[in-house]
Amino acid sequence: MTFFVRAVVTGFALSLGSALFKKVQKQLGLEDKTPDKDETVKQDAVSDPDLQT
């Protein structure tokens, strides 16, 4: 039973910590700078105009 209580408390603490970090990450300068999925697709696209599919 103690193991179950520790698991629940740990899960709650990790969830709370994640939510708090998401709120303050811009203010701390730790925001995620990865490009959006659409931008990645545009960058990885083939640029050969003669290529036909």
Buried (B, 14 or more C-beta within 10 A) or exposed (E): EEEEEEEEEEEEEEEEEEEEEEEEEEEEEEEEEEEEEEEEEEEEEEEEEEEEE
